[in-house]
Amino acid sequence: MDGAESETGLKARTRRIISRLRKAYPDAVCSLRHENPLQLLLATILSAQCTDARVNLVTPVLFKKYRTAKDFAAAPVRDIEAVVRSTGFYRNKAKSIREACRTICERFGGRVPDTMEDLLSLHGVARKTANVVLGNAFGKNEGVVVDTHVFRISNRMGFVSEKKNRDRLERELMKLVPRKDWTAFSHLLIHHGRAACKAPRPRCVGCPVESLCPKVGV
């Protein structure tokens, strides 16, 4: 891919990449195991600076011990810490879990809110977590989840030119990717990042989108 790419051309290439990734990863969904919005919210809080696989080892114990927002809100923070310790930064995460659940009980009747504004009012919740919950628990495409895979691959594939700020990168992606695909787009890039487009160097041989990738930053 030589020469400057027009905005129209970039949007067309992005759609083709999404189509190919859907075929390559038909089971690309949220990898955090959950049964309801509360479980997804808390699992996402725990996933900060931690692998989803590790979170999935911890949450069955956590969700068996505490079932409702009221349960978490009333729990001694040290008891929550003991369960989530292996996810790292466990003191901050335990505090965020309890305080978020207290707000859910006090302001939202014990139910996880389904708007960006309300989710961002919860302790420990930023746009990434809110986007995960809205997209996967409520089917609302309000933004694009930008994790390390999405950040890396979006730059590598030339979708964006934002190297530092994740909020700015998200805004660029929201202009580029069709809104109906915002939630799926993140899952596809996350799966692709784990399977092939790794850091520091991707596995380009056999990559389903190699012919569409400018290999920016490789």
For each residue, the residues with C-beta under 8 A, 3 or more apart:
1: 5 158 214
2:
3:
4:
5: 1 9 10 13 158 214
6: 9 10
7: 10 11
8: 11 12
9: 5 6 12 13
10: 5 6 7 13 14 158 159 176
11: 7 8 14 15 176
12: 8 9 15 16
13: 5 9 10 16 17 212
14: 10 11 17 18 159 176 177
15: 11 12 18 19 178
16: 12 13 19 20 212
17: 13 14 20 21 157 209 212 213
18: 14 15 21 22 177 181 184 185 188
19: 15 16 22 23
20: 16 17 23 24 208 209 212
21: 17 18 24 25 28 188 189 191 192 208 209
22: 18 19 25 26 28 184 188
23: 19 20 26 208
24: 20 21 192 208 209
25: 21 22 28 187 188 191 192 195
26: 22 23
27:
28: 21 22 25 184 187 188 190 191
29: 136 187
30: 34 40 132 136 187
31: 52 53 56 190
32: 40 43 44 47 52 55 56 59 132
33: 43 56 59 60
34: 30 37 39 40 43 59 137
35: 39 63
36: 39 40 137
37: 34 40 41 111 112 114 133 137 138
38: 41 42 68 69 101 104 112
39: 34 35 36 42 43 59 63
40: 30 32 34 36 37 43 44 132 133 136 137
41: 37 38 44 45 100 112 119 122 125 129 133 137
42: 38 39 45 46 59 62 72 97 100
43: 32 33 34 39 40 46 47 55 56 59
44: 32 40 41 47 128 129 132 133
45: 41 42 48 93 96 97 100 124 125 129
46: 42 43 50 55 58 59 84 87 93 97
47: 32 43 44 50 51 52 55 87
48: 45 89 93
49: 88 89
50: 46 47 54 55 87 88
51: 47 54 55
52: 31 32 47 55 56
53: 31 56 57
54: 50 51 57 58 86 87
55: 32 43 46 47 50 51 52 58 59 87
56: 31 32 33 43 52 53 59 60
57: 53 54 60 86
58: 46 54 55 61 62 83 84 86 87
59: 32 33 34 39 42 43 46 55 56 62 63
60: 33 56 57 63 64
61: 58 64 65 83
62: 42 58 59 65 66 80 83 84
63: 35 39 59 60 66 67
64: 60 61 67
65: 61 62 71 79 83
66: 62 63 71 72 75 80
67: 63 64 71
68: 38 71 72 110
69: 38 72 73 101 104 105 110 111 112
70: 73 74 101 105 110
71: 65 66 67 68 74 75 101
72: 42 66 68 69 75 80 97 98 101
73: 69 70 98 101 102 104 105
74: 70 71
75: 66 71 72 79 80 98
76: 79 80
77: 80 81 94 95 98
78: 81 82 94
79: 65 75 76 82 83
80: 62 66 72 75 76 77 83 84 94 97 98
81: 77 78 84 85 90 91 94
82: 78 79 85
83: 58 61 62 65 79 80
84: 46 58 62 80 81 87 90 93 94 97
85: 81 82 90
86: 54 57 58 90
87: 46 47 50 54 55 58 84 90 93
88: 49 50
89: 48 49 92 93
90: 81 84 85 86 87 93 94
91: 81 94 95
92: 89 95 96 124
93: 45 46 48 84 87 89 90 96 97 124
94: 77 78 80 81 84 90 91 97 98
95: 77 91 92 98 99 123 124
96: 45 92 93 99 100 123 124 125
97: 42 45 46 72 80 84 93 94 100 101 124
98: 72 73 75 77 80 94 95 101 102
99: 95 96 102 103 122 123 124
100: 41 42 45 96 97 103 104 122 123 124 125
101: 38 69 70 71 72 73 97 98 104 105
102: 73 98 99 105 106
103: 99 100 106 107 108 121 122 123
104: 38 69 73 100 101 107 108 110 111 112 113 122
105: 69 70 73 101 102 108 109 110
106: 102 103
107: 103 104 118 121
108: 103 104 105 111 112 113 118
109: 105
110: 68 69 70 104 105
111: 37 69 104 108
112: 37 38 41 69 104 108 119 133 137
113: 104 108 118 119 121 122
114: 37 118 119 134 137 138 140
115: 118 119 134
116: 119 120 127 130 134 142 143
117: 120 121
118: 107 108 113 114 115 121 122
119: 41 112 113 114 115 116 122 125 129 130 133 134
120: 116 117 125 126 127 130
121: 103 107 113 117 118 125
122: 41 99 100 103 104 113 118 119 125
123: 95 96 99 100 103
124: 45 92 93 95 96 97 99 100 129
125: 41 45 96 100 119 120 121 122 129 130
126: 120 129 130
127: 116 120 130 131 143 167 170
128: 44 131 132 145 146 147 166
129: 41 44 45 119 124 125 126 132 133
130: 116 119 120 125 126 127 133 134 142 143
131: 127 128 134 135 142 143 144 145 182 183 186
132: 30 32 40 44 128 129 135 136 145
133: 37 40 41 44 112 119 129 130 136 137 138
134: 114 115 116 119 130 131 137 138 140 141 142 143
135: 131 132 138 139 140 141 142 145 182 183 186
136: 29 30 40 132 133 183
137: 34 36 37 40 41 112 114 133 134
138: 37 114 133 134 135
139: 135
140: 114 134 135
141: 134 135 179 180 181 182 183
142: 116 130 131 134 135 182
143: 116 127 130 131 134 170 174 182
144: 131 150 170 173 174 177 182 185 186
145: 128 131 132 135 150 183 186
146: 128 150 151 154 166 169 170 173 186
147: 128 150 151 186 190
148: 151 152 193 199
149: 152 153 189 190 192 193 194 197
150: 144 145 146 147 153 154 173 186 189 190 193
151: 146 147 148 154 155 166 169
152: 148 149 155 156 193 197 199
153: 149 150 156 157 159 189 192 193 197
154: 146 150 151 157 159 160 169 172 173 189
155: 151 152 158 159 160 161 162 163 216 217
156: 152 153 197 202 213 215 216 217 218
157: 17 153 154 209 212 213 214 216
158: 1 5 10 155 213 214 216
159: 10 14 153 154 155 172 173 176
160: 154 155 169 172 173 176
161: 155 172
162: 155 165 168 169 172
163: 155
164:
165: 162 168 169
166: 128 146 151 169 170
167: 127 170 171
168: 162 165 171 172
169: 146 151 154 160 162 165 166 172 173
170: 127 143 144 146 166 167 173 174
171: 167 168 174 175
172: 154 159 160 161 162 168 169 175 176
173: 144 146 150 154 159 160 169 170 176 177 182 185
174: 143 144 170 171 177 179 182
175: 171 172
176: 10 11 14 159 160 172 173
177: 14 18 144 173 174 181 182 185
178: 15 181 182
179: 141 174 182
180: 141
181: 18 141 177 178 184 185
182: 131 135 141 142 143 144 173 174 177 178 179 185 186
183: 131 135 136 141 145 186 187
184: 18 22 28 181 187 188
185: 18 144 173 177 181 182 188 189
186: 131 135 144 145 146 147 150 182 183 189 190
187: 25 28 29 30 183 184 190 191
188: 18 21 22 25 28 184 185 191 192
189: 21 149 150 153 154 185 186 192 193 197
190: 28 31 147 149 150 186 187 193 194
191: 21 25 28 187 188 194 195
192: 21 24 25 149 153 188 189 195 196 197 209
193: 148 149 150 152 153 189 190 196 197 198 199
194: 149 190 191 198
195: 25 191 192
196: 192 193 202 203 204 206 207
197: 149 152 153 156 189 192 193 202 203 207
198: 193 194 201 202 203
199: 148 152 193
200:
201: 198 218
202: 156 196 197 198 207 215 218
203: 196 197 198 206 207
204: 196 207 210 213 215 218
205:
206: 196 203 210
207: 196 197 202 203 204 210 213
208: 20 21 23 24
209: 17 20 21 24 157 192 212 213
210: 204 206 207 213
211:
212: 13 16 17 20 157 209
213: 17 156 157 158 204 207 209 210
214: 1 5 157 158
215: 156 202 204 218
216: 155 156 157 158
217: 155 156
218: 156 201 202 204 215
